[in-house]
Amino acid sequence: MMAFQGDYTPKQAAEQLNVGLTTIYALLNSGELTSYKVGTRRRIRWESVEAMRKGEPWEPGSCNAHKGGEAA
């Protein structure tokens, strides 16, 4: 799967949400943020970061920006 240019690395997501990497991984493990892997590298969906930043719930598949992509 090719990374969508607007998706974030864990470090970038942490910067966007003003939290640490430990918090990002906890949010990923809880399913509050959605991600996928490109090789061994993780990418976090921009939609889930934006929703969290705005305090809105986000469900995988609720946006058509990543047609054909899978949430991990």
N, C-alpha and C positions, 0 to 999 in steps of 0.2 A: 504494500500500500504506500502510495506517495503522500508525504506530509502536505497538508493544506497550508499554504503560506501564512495564514492568519492564526494557526494553532500555536500553542505555547509550549516551551520546554518547562519542566517543573520550576526551574529558577525564574523564568520569565513570569510564570503564573504567580509565584510567591511575591514578586515585585509588584505585579498588578493588584494583588489582594492585600499587600502590605503585611504579609505573614512570613514565617520561616518555612524552610523546606520540610521540616518535620511535620508541620501543620498540613502542608500540601499533600504529603504522603498519607497522612491520617484521613484527609478528605477523600483521597483516591480510594483508600481501603474501605471507607464507609459507603462509597458510591455517590457521595455528594458532588464530586467532580468526576467527569468521564474522560478516559484517555484511550489511546491505542499505541501500539509499538511500531516503530520503523526500524527493522533490524533489532538491535538491543536497546535502542533509545526510545524513551516514552515521550509522547506528545499529548498535551491536554487540549481538549476541544475548546475553542474560543467561546462558543456559545455557553458552555457551562461556567467558564470564568466570568463572563459578562453577567450571567444570571446571578451568580453568587455575589458579584460586586454590587449589583442592584438590589440584592436581597430577595430575588425571585426564585421560585423553584424551577428547575429545568429537568426535563425528561429526555433521554436519548431518543432521537427520531422526531423530536418536536420541531426541528428546523430542517429545511431541505438543502442547506448549504453544502452538505457532504453527501450527496447522493451516492449510494453504493458503499459508503463507509460503514464500519462496524464500531460500536462502542465496546471498549474492553473492560 
